[in-house]
Amino acid sequence: MLANLDFDVREGVEGALTEDELLAICEAVLTAEGVTRPCYVSVTYVDDDEMRETNLDWREVDAATDVISLECERPDDPDLAEGEPCELGDILLAPSYIARQASRFGTTPADETRLLFVHGLLHLLGYDHLEDDEAEAMEAREDELLKLIPTDGTLDHVMITRHREDA
């Protein structure tokens, strides 16, 4: 098993995917990305207020958002000993925000969560979308990865605008 999840759900918050579904997605992404080292990922479902506070603390943006990834280590870090597990990082998901966003994009909350979890994992693996070429590469990779996992069929093509500051 490549992935180990530390899964938490804040009181009063209900996510669209189970821990087992998130673990399966994590395994699929790590495998597709060629990761061979066991990785630990912390995944937490939070409310909009906690997401806004985290976004303010880490990104200096005073607003809730859908997903935040906080990187710890990379699987290819030369400082990690052979076979030593990688503490990949933390992913926070805001299910209420995601459900509202799903409505805007014509997806289901479950599919939107799948996309955003893949998005968060890619950030932990070094992908970014600050520049247009980076955003296009990340979007293309998300499209490819989403074909590898079961979905509700509402994710035809990932739109860069979900993940851009000017969206």
Residue, then its C-alpha position, 0 to 999 in steps of 0.5 A: m500500500l502506497a498511501n496511508l491517510d490520517f482522516d479527520v472530519r470536524e464536528g458538524v461537517e459532512g463530506a461527500l466521500t468516505e475515507d475509503e474512497l479518498l484512500a483509493i483516489c490517493e493510491a491511484v494518483l500516487t501510482a499514476e505519478g510513479v511514486t514508489r515510496p509509502c506516503y502519509v497524507s492528512v485529510t480533513y473535512v472542515d467548515d467554511d470558517e476554518m477554511r477561511e482562517t487557514n487560507l488567511d494564515w497560510r495564503e493571506v487571503d481572507a476568504a473561504t476556499d474549496v481545498i488547501s494543500l500544505e506540503c511537508e515532504r516530497p517522495d523524491d526527497p534525497d534526504l529520505a532514507e531508502g524505504e522511509p515513508c514520506e510525510l506528503g502533507d495535509i489536505l483540507l477540504a471544505p464540503s459546504y463550499i465544494a457543494r456550492q461550487a459543484s452547483r456552479f460547475g454542474t457537477t455533483p458534490a462527490d465529483e467536485t470533491r474527487l477533483l479537488f482531492v486530486h488537485g490537492l494531491l498534485h499540489l503536494l507532489g509539486y504541481d502548481h498553477l500560478e502561470d498559464d502554462e503550469a495551469e494548463a499542465m496541471e489541468a491536463r494531468e487532472d483530466e488524465l487522473l480523473k479517468l482512472i477513478p470511478t466518478d459520477g460522470t459529471l467531470d467532462h473537462v477540468m476548468i482552470t478557472r476553479h483554481r485561479e486567483d481571478a476566478 
